Amino acid sequence: MKTTSKKPMRYIIRNKEILGGAPTIKGTRIPAERLEHLVNQGYREENIRKEFPGIRVGVIRGALSELVSLGVSEARRLNAS
């Protein structure tokens, strides 16, 4: 996955076979954009865990951390590319 971030992404991935290559949370078909929207709506980690109970806590935390490190504008570019 191409980003301008220097660290490789471990929890937000792209796979052409999943949602046409849109960024998703690792091990799921959940778009990273959905996670970003939940955060923007004020959801906290515990709310996100309730929303997606099948996802391991470490994966949620890792994906949230990667979204934060990308910043909003870069995360949107990632979703658009």
Number of C-alpha atoms within 10 A of each C-alpha: 11 10 14 9 11 7 10 13 18 12 22 25 20 22 13 9 8 15 13 9 15 21 25 23 23 21 12 12 12 17 20 24 19 12 19 18 11 15 16 11 9 9 15 11 15 11 13 17 16 10 12 13 10 9 16 11 15 10 16 21 15 17 23 20 14 19 22 13 13 19 11 13 8 16 19 15 11 19 15 10 10
